Amino acid sequence: MKHFLIPFSALWLLVSLSMSTSAQAQQTATAQLKSIHLFDMPAGVTEAQLSAVISELNAVIKRLGYSNAGYTFYKVEGKEIDKYRYFFEGNWPNAEAYQKIHDDKSFQEADKKLGMVYEKIKAVEIYRRLVRVP
């Protein structure tokens, strides 16, 4: 049994390191370009509505082959912060991927649903498009 334990442990270590390196590479690719949206939830928009639309956009993005891209939705925990309690970010591997995704017809169709919700958010948000500092 001991004879199998050492090779198995070595194999497990190699697989773990490989997975860690792959995850780091994907995180690096994801962090090249971001869009951020800080806002307070406007009247007529709910968390559930925005979350559902973001989920639909993310599904389209994954179908296009960009598993390391898409949107993430957050809110401030607790009550001590009273402004800009909501935040969603877009993560893009690079400007080319961002453009390909946003030019895709299926993405644009899903984005129309976001447009109805997002028009209200745009009126109250702080928006920034950011690139990673090397």
N, C-alpha and C positions, 0 to 999 in steps of 0.2 A: 504494500500500500504506500509506503514512504517513497518508493521508486516513482510512483505516478504523481505524488504530491508536488515534487519539485518542478518537473516539466509543466504540470498543470498550472502551478503558481506563476511560472515564467510566461506561459502563454496568456494567462489572465492579465498580467502586468502589461504585456505588449498590446493586447487588445484595448485595455483601459487607456494607455498612452495614446494609441492611435485615435480612439474616439475623442479624447480630450483635445488633441491637435485638430481634428476635423471640426469639432464644436467651436474652437477658437477661431479657426479660419472662417467659419460661417458667421460668427459674431463680427469679425473684422469686416467681412463683406457687407453685412447688414448696416454697419455704422458709417458707411461712406457718405451717405446723403440722408438727411432727415427733414421732415417738415413738422413743425410743432404748432399746436393750436391751443392757446390758453383762453378760457372763457367761463362765464357764469351761464348756467342753463337758462335760455330765454323762455318766456311764456309760450306755451303751445308746443314745446319740445320736451320729451321725456328721455330718461336714461335708456329705457327699453327701446324706444324708437331708434335712437342713435346707435345703440349697441347692435341692433338687428341689421341696420344698413351697413355698418362697418363689417359685421360678420359676412354679409353677402359680398361685399367688395373683396374681402380677404379670400373667400372661396374662389372668386374669379381669378385673382392674382395667383393662387396656387395652381389652378387649372392651366394657367399660362406658363407654368414651370418655374415660378419664383417663390419657392418655399421659404426663402429668407427675406422676403419683402412683405409689406402690408402695414396695416394700421393697428394700433393698440390704444385702448380707451382707459383713462384713469379718473379718479376723483379724490379729493382731499379727504383724509380720514379725520374725524373729530370736527369740532365746531369753532376752534380758535382762529381759523382763517375764514375771512368773510368775502374776499374777492378772488376771482379766478380759481374757483374751486374745481373746475373740470379741465381736463387736458387730454388731447389725443395726438398721437404722433404717427407719422408715416416713416417707415424705414425702407431705404432703397439701396441696393448694392452699388449703384452708380447712376449717373445722369442718363446714360443710354437705356438702362433697364427701366428707369422712371418714365422715360419718354415712350418706350415700347408698350409698357403697361397702360399708360394714359391714352395712347393712340388706339388701343384695341377696342373694337366695336362692342364686344361683350362687357368690357369694363365701363365703357361710356354709357351703356344701357343701365347697368347697376348704379353708376354714378348719378344718373338722373334722379333716382330715389333719394340719394344723399342730398342732391341739390335742393330738394324741397325742405329738408330739415336744415341743411347747412346755410341756406340764405338767412335764416334767423340767427344762427350762430355767428356768421360773418359780421353782422352788425355790432356784435359785442366782443369779438375775440381780439387777441393779439396773435398774429401769425408770423412765423419766421421759417424760411427755408435755409437749412444749414449744411455745410460740408465739413467733413472731419478734418481737424488740424493734425498734420503729420507729426 
